Amino acid sequence: MKLFNVYPLFDITPVKAKGCYVWDSEENCYLDLYGGHAVISIGHSHPHYVQRLHEQLNQLAFYSNSVRNPLQEELAEKLGELSGYPDYHLFLCNSGAEAIENALKLASFYNGRSKVVCFERGFHGRTSGAVAITDNARIQAPINFTQHVVRLPWEEEEQLRQHLQSGEICAVVLEGIQGIGGVYEASPAYWQLLRQLCDETDTVLIADEIQSGYGRTGQFFAHQHAGVQPDLITLAKGMGNGFPIGGVMIGPRFEASYGLLGTTFGGNHLACTAGIAVLEVLERENLMHYATETGNYLMDKLRNTNGVREVRGKGLMIGVEMEFPIKELRAHLLSEHYMLTGSSSQPHTLRLLPPLCLTHVQADDFISAFGKAVAHFREKTVD
């Protein structure tokens, strides 16, 4: 049997990692400015994280959700405290796509409606409901097409009002900051309009914080920069620092009942241990502060680099829009400068999602390599 070939792969094989660095099988050392799609939040192989998982693995790796698991309660309490949502409840699952699926289901159970408003460039996952609200027809099979999705232009107001006032809309879904879409952030005024209209029409407001959450933007969640409280918040990516875990934070208006939601592996002992360790490190090492400080430093440097058209984002969730497509630039940074970076659905936008422990020295190393790589491509264009 061979693998089902759905990923275009760079020709490197990572074998170990520490902090913001990754080593491959040829002993090359890479500076990680991507964190495996924003998954590595507290740094690779953090000693506290490794120790916590090692100790739990020696005790109990898994049992089902039919028995008590105090680790789930510990994770929920710690998450509510650090995120500023102590009165919300937590449902645990395994991935961001599952978090979206369960959030959509909860919203529909709540108000009995079926239509969902989402936005251009949005990416919410690859499972049935999640991919239906994702703005990428190429990854939607015929079975995923549905009349239940209303996709609006970015920060559109008039159609938004009309659709919500029709009484047909179950939920509005918006990313805290669009990730794959190119690192676009809705204005605080638009978030506040969404909150107002959802309140007026009993529509559920879902904040997709799968990529933009867990301190990446300097606040625990990106939507908190706008001063609003969504009804449901979806989590994954940095939540487990590489261990598969996802979740939905559920506002007080929702009532639980047995069998309403369910999962086999969600909230297992190892996943909860990973999640608790991440929160402990975030708090002890003040990583949200460093995300803001280092992110501002890095973005200021990037704005002063030739060839950069625009820099978007907050904290260490950064989109760098170039004057030219970034595909070859990204490959050049990898092969010639040993820098791991990310792409987006916008061909000219490079995505940077490093671990939150990135230092100014490491940021300077990237800026130096980035400047040289951009100069190389600008010279090629002139030639």
MARKOL-804235 format. One line per field, with one value per residue (C-alpha): x, y, z; chain; residue number from 1. Coordinates in nm, 4 decimals, padded with zeros to 6 digits. Example, Ala and Ser with C-alpha at 12.3 -4.5 7.8 and 13.67 -1.06 7.14 Angstrom:
east 01.2300; 01.3670
north -00.4500; -00.1060
up 00.7800; 00.7140
mol A; A
seq 1; 2
//
This chain:
east 00.0000; 00.1125; -00.0014; -00.2868; -00.0917; -00.2800; 00.0045; 00.2737; 00.5819; 00.9043; 01.1991; 01.2975; 01.2379; 01.2203; 01.3525; 01.3750; 01.2807; 01.3410; 01.1928; 01.1738; 01.4150; 01.3642; 01.6387; 01.6046; 01.7512; 02.0529; 02.1203; 02.0214; 01.8726; 01.5669; 01.4145; 01.0436; 00.8341; 00.5260; 00.4764; 00.3160; 00.0072; 00.0094; -00.0014; 00.3235; 00.2261; 00.4697; 00.7675; 00.8776; 00.9583; 00.9001; 01.0365; 00.7268; 00.5014; 00.7163; 00.7331; 00.3567; 00.2814; 00.5471; 00.4036; 00.0463; 00.1439; 00.2935; -00.0368; -00.3260; -00.3319; -00.7006; -01.0384; -01.3786; -01.6082; -01.8360; -01.6273; -01.5077; -01.1958; -01.0819; -00.8305; -01.1199; -01.2494; -00.9017; -00.8546; -01.1963; -01.1388; -00.7905; -00.9063; -01.2003; -00.9730; -00.6993; -00.9324; -01.1643; -01.4691; -01.5189; -01.8967; -01.8744; -01.8723; -01.6277; -01.6934; -01.3752; -01.3101; -01.0058; -00.9652; -01.0703; -01.3059; -01.4829; -01.5085; -01.6822; -01.9168; -02.0237; -02.0621; -02.2897; -02.4936; -02.5312; -02.6425; -02.9015; -03.0295; -03.0617; -03.2823; -03.4138; -03.2769; -03.0487; -02.8841; -02.5352; -02.3740; -02.0013; -01.7564; -01.5324; -01.1810; -01.2947; -01.1506; -01.3179; -01.2169; -01.2601; -01.5430; -01.8989; -02.0416; -01.7036; -01.6062; -01.9487; -01.8797; -01.5193; -01.4627; -01.2828; -01.4940; -01.1938; -01.2082; -01.5872; -01.7226; -02.0752; -02.2090; -02.0831; -02.2827; -02.5837; -02.8454; -02.7922; -02.4822; -02.4935; -02.1473; -02.1065; -01.8349; -01.5880; -01.7452; -02.0663; -02.3494; -02.6669; -02.7029; -02.6030; -02.8913; -03.1392; -03.0412; -03.0406; -03.3703; -03.5311; -03.5319; -03.3772; -03.0164; -02.8992; -02.5494; -02.2865; -01.9323; -01.6265; -01.2580; -01.0916; -00.8367; -00.8588; -00.5629; -00.5478; -00.7442; -00.4422; -00.4443; -00.7345; -00.8911; -01.2483; -01.2760; -01.3978; -01.6965; -01.7947; -01.7615; -01.9817; -02.2376; -02.2453; -02.3013; -02.5827; -02.7629; -02.7265; -02.8753; -03.1666; -03.2482; -03.1598; -02.8830; -02.5780; -02.2417; -01.9567; -01.5962; -01.3591; -01.0410; -00.8864; -00.5789; -00.5991; -00.6617; -00.4474; -00.2541; -00.1265; -00.2479; -00.1498; -00.4993; -00.6144; -00.8559; -00.8355; -01.2008; -01.1179; -00.9363; -01.2854; -01.4397; -01.7167; -01.8270; -01.9363; -02.1861; -01.9603; -01.5813; -01.4031; -01.0504; -00.7736; -00.4248; -00.2169; -00.4410; -00.2280; 00.1107; 00.1038; -00.1168; -00.4542; -00.7186; -01.0037; -01.2931; -01.5965; -01.6408; -02.0151; -02.1951; -02.4424; -02.7536; -02.6984; -02.8309; -02.6601; -02.8443; -02.7214; -02.6351; -02.6604; -02.2932; -02.0459; -01.6979; -01.4847; -01.1382; -01.2181; -01.0953; -00.8861; -00.6306; -00.3260; -00.5036; -00.6183; -00.2701; -00.1252; -00.3895; -00.3236; 00.0536; 00.0094; -00.2008; 00.0488; 00.3377; 00.1385; 00.0715; 00.4093; 00.6166; 00.3836; 00.3814; 00.0875; 00.2910; 00.5871; 00.3640; 00.2586; 00.6073; 00.7923; 00.5107; 00.5166; 00.8953; 00.8847; 00.6049; 00.7851; 01.0966; 00.8959; 00.7244; 01.0682; 01.1750; 01.1866; 00.9301; 00.6737; 00.3382; 00.1504; 00.1914; -00.1272; -00.2009; -00.1584; 00.1000; 00.2600; -00.0119; 00.1344; 00.0574; 00.3236; 00.1835; 00.4590; 00.4832; 00.5229; 00.3898; 00.5610; 00.5731; 00.9347; 01.0356; 00.9068; 01.0976; 01.4117; 01.3843; 01.3623; 01.6414; 01.8916; 01.8250; 01.6692; 01.3567; 01.0116; 00.7279; 00.3675; 00.1556; -00.2077; -00.4886; -00.3614; -00.0677; 00.1241; 00.0859; 00.3395; 00.2096; 00.4177; 00.2878; 00.5922; 00.5897; 00.5000; 00.8455; 01.0138; 01.2853; 01.3970; 01.7276; 01.5419; 01.3171; 01.6308; 01.7707; 01.4549; 01.4530; 01.8115; 01.7380; 01.4095; 01.5775; 01.8429; 01.5829; 01.3634; 01.6661; 01.7509; 01.4035; 01.3911; 01.7221; 01.5848; 01.2825; 01.5045; 01.7236
north 00.0000; 00.3556; 00.6894; 00.8707; 01.1512; 01.4715; 01.6876; 01.8664; 01.8066; 01.9968; 01.7585; 01.7709; 01.5200; 01.6766; 01.4470; 01.6679; 02.0158; 02.2487; 02.5899; 02.7684; 02.5343; 02.2161; 01.9755; 01.7483; 01.4049; 01.5722; 01.7674; 02.0995; 02.3431; 02.5487; 02.8505; 02.7768; 03.0802; 02.8680; 02.6355; 02.3649; 02.5764; 02.7734; 02.4520; 02.4993; 02.7644; 02.7253; 02.6009; 02.2572; 01.9991; 02.2355; 02.0505; 02.1079; 01.9872; 01.6792; 01.5940; 01.6298; 01.3998; 01.1476; 01.1237; 01.0868; 00.8244; 00.6149; 00.6319; 00.6231; 00.7266; 00.6769; 00.5772; 00.6682; 00.9564; 00.7153; 00.7605; 01.0592; 01.2348; 01.5084; 01.6303; 01.7563; 01.9609; 02.0969; 02.1971; 02.3662; 02.5622; 02.6757; 02.7694; 02.9715; 03.1567; 03.2475; 03.3270; 03.5490; 03.3227; 03.1535; 03.1279; 02.9339; 02.5552; 02.3412; 02.0549; 01.8726; 01.7080; 01.6287; 01.8982; 02.2380; 02.0938; 01.8907; 02.2028; 02.3862; 02.0933; 02.0821; 02.4597; 02.4601; 02.1769; 02.3557; 02.6741; 02.4877; 02.2978; 02.6279; 02.8253; 02.5529; 02.7217; 02.5850; 02.8648; 02.9962; 03.3273; 03.3121; 03.5339; 03.5454; 03.4004; 03.2144; 02.8728; 02.6593; 02.2994; 02.0050; 01.8011; 01.8266; 02.1353; 02.3046; 02.2738; 02.3968; 02.7310; 02.7411; 02.9699; 02.7216; 02.5348; 02.3223; 02.1259; 02.0878; 01.7635; 01.7660; 01.6210; 01.9309; 02.1807; 02.3079; 02.5799; 02.6442; 02.8628; 03.2395; 03.3722; 03.7475; 03.9887; 04.0991; 04.3370; 04.3626; 04.5290; 04.5672; 04.2019; 04.0953; 04.2929; 04.1561; 03.7938; 03.8104; 03.9975; 03.7273; 03.4969; 03.2117; 03.2423; 02.9981; 03.1387; 03.3817; 03.2411; 03.4663; 03.3938; 03.6013; 03.6827; 03.5018; 03.2669; 03.0757; 03.3601; 03.5885; 03.7277; 03.9711; 04.1133; 04.2385; 04.5824; 04.6209; 04.8117; 04.5151; 04.2693; 04.4970; 04.5187; 04.1387; 04.1163; 04.3718; 04.2082; 03.8582; 03.9769; 04.1426; 03.8345; 03.5529; 03.4418; 03.2613; 03.4378; 03.1884; 03.3054; 03.0670; 03.1057; 02.7802; 02.9535; 03.2990; 03.1866; 03.0775; 03.4004; 03.4237; 03.7816; 03.9101; 03.8627; 03.5108; 03.5373; 03.7727; 03.8800; 04.0236; 04.3096; 04.4175; 04.3978; 04.1498; 03.8152; 03.5491; 03.2819; 02.9977; 02.9923; 02.7150; 02.6064; 02.3742; 02.4372; 02.5859; 02.4283; 02.1124; 02.2276; 01.9368; 01.6885; 01.6565; 01.8391; 02.0772; 02.2274; 02.4521; 02.7123; 02.7399; 03.0463; 03.0375; 03.0488; 02.6877; 02.3948; 02.0567; 01.7255; 01.3689; 01.2652; 01.6176; 01.5989; 01.3156; 01.1919; 00.8830; 01.0326; 01.3950; 01.5007; 01.1877; 01.1837; 01.2618; 01.5377; 01.7074; 01.6791; 01.8469; 02.1203; 02.1857; 02.1987; 02.4562; 02.6820; 02.6497; 02.7545; 03.0370; 03.1783; 03.1164; 03.2485; 03.5399; 03.4344; 03.6546; 03.9596; 03.8342; 03.7601; 04.1256; 04.2637; 04.0382; 04.0581; 04.4382; 04.4331; 04.1873; 04.3686; 04.7042; 04.5485; 04.3848; 04.7116; 04.8603; 04.5798; 04.6474; 04.4509; 04.4389; 04.5862; 04.5445; 04.3780; 04.2590; 04.0906; 04.1108; 03.9589; 03.6570; 03.6037; 03.7942; 03.8198; 03.9758; 04.0810; 04.1051; 04.2775; 03.9346; 03.5787; 03.4178; 03.0518; 03.0609; 03.3012; 03.0571; 02.7686; 02.9839; 03.0765; 02.7069; 02.5725; 02.8602; 03.0194; 02.7306; 02.9254; 02.7601; 02.9917; 02.9534; 03.0371; 03.1460; 03.1438; 03.4868; 03.4123; 03.7248; 03.6753; 03.4956; 03.3760; 03.3824; 03.1853; 03.1109; 02.9697; 03.2408; 03.2134; 03.3656; 03.6105; 03.9419; 03.7791; 03.5088; 03.7718; 03.9573; 03.6354; 03.5988; 03.9637; 03.9317; 03.6152; 03.7577; 04.0763; 03.8767; 03.6458; 03.9359; 04.1154; 03.7964; 03.7826; 04.1527; 04.1194; 03.8246; 04.0354; 04.3215; 04.0821
up 00.0000; -00.0727; 00.0622; -00.1078; -00.2715; -00.1807; -00.0447; -00.2494; -00.0335; 00.0207; 00.0036; 00.3708; 00.6501; 00.9979; 01.2700; 01.5789; 01.6981; 01.9898; 02.0569; 01.7211; 01.5403; 01.3380; 01.2239; 00.9224; 00.8465; 00.6864; 01.0098; 00.8555; 01.1085; 01.0078; 01.1803; 01.2064; 01.1129; 01.0428; 01.3384; 01.1275; 01.0368; 01.3670; 01.5688; 01.7644; 02.0159; 02.3072; 02.1041; 01.9897; 02.2592; 02.5488; 02.8564; 03.0709; 02.7889; 02.7259; 03.0961; 03.1422; 02.8482; 02.9535; 03.3047; 03.1784; 02.9195; 03.1985; 03.3884; 03.1401; 02.7753; 02.6997; 02.8259; 02.6898; 02.7789; 02.9647; 03.2807; 03.4827; 03.3582; 03.6007; 03.3418; 03.1288; 03.4201; 03.4932; 03.1289; 03.1114; 03.4330; 03.3284; 02.9780; 03.1100; 03.3493; 03.1000; 02.8101; 03.0115; 02.9617; 03.3018; 03.2547; 02.9257; 02.8910; 02.6932; 02.4523; 02.3523; 02.0166; 01.8002; 01.5348; 01.4087; 01.1494; 01.4196; 01.6342; 01.3486; 01.2812; 01.6464; 01.6674; 01.3614; 01.5081; 01.8429; 01.6701; 01.4648; 01.7681; 01.9525; 01.7121; 01.4812; 01.1671; 00.8971; 00.6983; 00.7782; 00.6825; 00.6096; 00.4227; 00.1171; 00.1607; 00.4740; 00.5562; 00.8223; 00.7500; 00.5148; 00.6685; 00.5393; 00.7094; 00.7529; 00.3877; 00.2771; 00.4470; 00.3216; 00.0235; -00.1994; -00.4541; -00.5520; -00.2256; -00.2198; -00.3595; -00.5084; -00.1839; 00.0011; -00.2049; -00.0115; -00.0277; 00.3418; 00.2912; 00.2315; 00.1459; 00.1715; 00.0566; 00.3234; 00.5778; 00.3727; 00.5684; 00.3624; 00.2589; 00.6090; 00.7589; 00.5039; 00.5562; 00.9350; 00.9490; 00.7313; 01.0331; 00.8318; 00.9473; 01.2099; 01.2607; 01.1368; 01.1250; 01.1116; 01.1700; 01.4406; 01.1704; 00.8383; 00.8113; 00.4863; 00.3270; 00.3589; 00.7161; 00.6896; 01.0052; 01.0340; 01.1901; 01.5502; 01.4104; 01.1918; 01.4817; 01.6901; 01.4088; 01.3897; 01.7634; 01.7497; 01.4558; 01.5994; 01.9291; 01.7503; 01.5415; 01.7872; 01.5491; 01.6867; 01.6448; 01.5989; 01.6209; 01.4435; 01.6504; 01.5334; 01.3902; 01.5509; 01.9093; 02.2005; 02.2424; 01.8874; 01.8372; 02.1821; 02.3228; 02.4026; 02.1071; 01.8095; 01.8451; 02.1881; 02.0138; 01.9002; 02.2475; 02.1585; 02.3018; 02.0506; 02.1466; 02.0355; 01.9941; 01.8038; 01.9016; 01.7797; 01.6281; 01.9138; 02.1764; 02.2000; 02.0605; 01.8173; 01.9999; 01.8196; 02.0182; 01.9400; 02.1235; 02.1303; 02.4028; 02.4554; 02.5884; 02.8791; 02.6568; 02.5407; 02.7432; 02.7425; 02.7272; 02.7142; 02.3598; 02.2155; 02.1110; 02.1338; 02.0451; 02.0966; 02.1198; 02.2076; 02.5497; 02.6050; 02.8840; 02.6703; 02.4778; 02.7984; 02.9451; 02.6364; 02.6564; 03.0252; 02.9688; 02.6910; 02.9150; 03.1997; 02.9766; 02.8160; 03.1616; 03.3275; 03.0380; 02.9553; 02.5905; 02.4901; 02.5869; 02.3872; 02.0885; 02.0842; 02.1396; 01.8970; 01.6436; 01.6403; 01.6094; 01.3202; 01.1356; 01.1637; 01.0107; 00.7331; 00.6397; 00.5735; 00.3382; -00.0351; -00.2328; 00.0492; -00.0531; 00.2768; 00.6162; 00.7892; 01.1176; 01.4916; 01.7229; 01.5596; 01.3001; 01.0064; 00.6360; 00.4116; 00.0757; -00.1859; -00.5226; -00.6831; -00.6247; -00.3250; -00.4304; -00.5487; -00.2715; -00.0102; -00.1691; -00.1868; 00.1816; 00.2628; 00.0432; 00.0632; 00.4029; 00.6005; 00.6905; 00.7171; 00.6115; 00.4958; 00.1943; 00.1679; -00.0881; -00.1969; -00.4346; -00.3278; 00.0498; 00.2674; 00.6054; 00.9241; 01.2246; 01.4411; 01.7936; 02.0436; 02.2012; 01.8928; 02.0043; 01.8566; 01.7590; 01.5676; 01.4092; 01.2960; 01.1485; 00.9441; 00.8341; 00.7142; 00.5155; 00.3872; 00.2641; 00.0786; -00.0750; -00.1896; -00.3382; -00.5281; -00.6840; -00.7621; -00.9457; -01.1405; -01.2398; -01.3588; -01.5568
mol A; A; A; A; A; A; A; A; A; A; A; A; A; A; A; A; A; A; A; A; A; A; A; A; A; A; A; A; A; A; A; A; A; A; A; A; A; A; A; A; A; A; A; A; A; A; A; A; A; A; A; A; A; A; A; A; A; A; A; A; A; A; A; A; A; A; A; A; A; A; A; A; A; A; A; A; A; A; A; A; A; A; A; A; A; A; A; A; A; A; A; A; A; A; A; A; A; A; A; A; A; A; A; A; A; A; A; A; A; A; A; A; A; A; A; A; A; A; A; A; A; A; A; A; A; A; A; A; A; A; A; A; A; A; A; A; A; A; A; A; A; A; A; A; A; A; A; A; A; A; A; A; A; A; A; A; A; A; A; A; A; A; A; A; A; A; A; A; A; A; A; A; A; A; A; A; A; A; A; A; A; A; A; A; A; A; A; A; A; A; A; A; A; A; A; A; A; A; A; A; A; A; A; A; A; A; A; A; A; A; A; A; A; A; A; A; A; A; A; A; A; A; A; A; A; A; A; A; A; A; A; A; A; A; A; A; A; A; A; A; A; A; A; A; A; A; A; A; A; A; A; A; A; A; A; A; A; A; A; A; A; A; A; A; A; A; A; A; A; A; A; A; A; A; A; A; A; A; A; A; A; A; A; A; A; A; A; A; A; A; A; A; A; A; A; A; A; A; A; A; A; A; A; A; A; A; A; A; A; A; A; A; A; A; A; A; A; A; A; A; A; A; A; A; A; A; A; A; A; A; A; A; A; A; A; A; A; A; A; A; A; A; A; A; A; A; A; A; A; A; A; A; A; A; A; A; A; A; A; A; A; A; A; A; A; A; A; A; A; A; A; A; A; A; A; A; A; A; A; A; A; A; A
seq 1; 2; 3; 4; 5; 6; 7; 8; 9; 10; 11; 12; 13; 14; 15; 16; 17; 18; 19; 20; 21; 22; 23; 24; 25; 26; 27; 28; 29; 30; 31; 32; 33; 34; 35; 36; 37; 38; 39; 40; 41; 42; 43; 44; 45; 46; 47; 48; 49; 50; 51; 52; 53; 54; 55; 56; 57; 58; 59; 60; 61; 62; 63; 64; 65; 66; 67; 68; 69; 70; 71; 72; 73; 74; 75; 76; 77; 78; 79; 80; 81; 82; 83; 84; 85; 86; 87; 88; 89; 90; 91; 92; 93; 94; 95; 96; 97; 98; 99; 100; 101; 102; 103; 104; 105; 106; 107; 108; 109; 110; 111; 112; 113; 114; 115; 116; 117; 118; 119; 120; 121; 122; 123; 124; 125; 126; 127; 128; 129; 130; 131; 132; 133; 134; 135; 136; 137; 138; 139; 140; 141; 142; 143; 144; 145; 146; 147; 148; 149; 150; 151; 152; 153; 154; 155; 156; 157; 158; 159; 160; 161; 162; 163; 164; 165; 166; 167; 168; 169; 170; 171; 172; 173; 174; 175; 176; 177; 178; 179; 180; 181; 182; 183; 184; 185; 186; 187; 188; 189; 190; 191; 192; 193; 194; 195; 196; 197; 198; 199; 200; 201; 202; 203; 204; 205; 206; 207; 208; 209; 210; 211; 212; 213; 214; 215; 216; 217; 218; 219; 220; 221; 222; 223; 224; 225; 226; 227; 228; 229; 230; 231; 232; 233; 234; 235; 236; 237; 238; 239; 240; 241; 242; 243; 244; 245; 246; 247; 248; 249; 250; 251; 252; 253; 254; 255; 256; 257; 258; 259; 260; 261; 262; 263; 264; 265; 266; 267; 268; 269; 270; 271; 272; 273; 274; 275; 276; 277; 278; 279; 280; 281; 282; 283; 284; 285; 286; 287; 288; 289; 290; 291; 292; 293; 294; 295; 296; 297; 298; 299; 300; 301; 302; 303; 304; 305; 306; 307; 308; 309; 310; 311; 312; 313; 314; 315; 316; 317; 318; 319; 320; 321; 322; 323; 324; 325; 326; 327; 328; 329; 330; 331; 332; 333; 334; 335; 336; 337; 338; 339; 340; 341; 342; 343; 344; 345; 346; 347; 348; 349; 350; 351; 352; 353; 354; 355; 356; 357; 358; 359; 360; 361; 362; 363; 364; 365; 366; 367; 368; 369; 370; 371; 372; 373; 374; 375; 376; 377; 378; 379; 380; 381; 382; 383
//
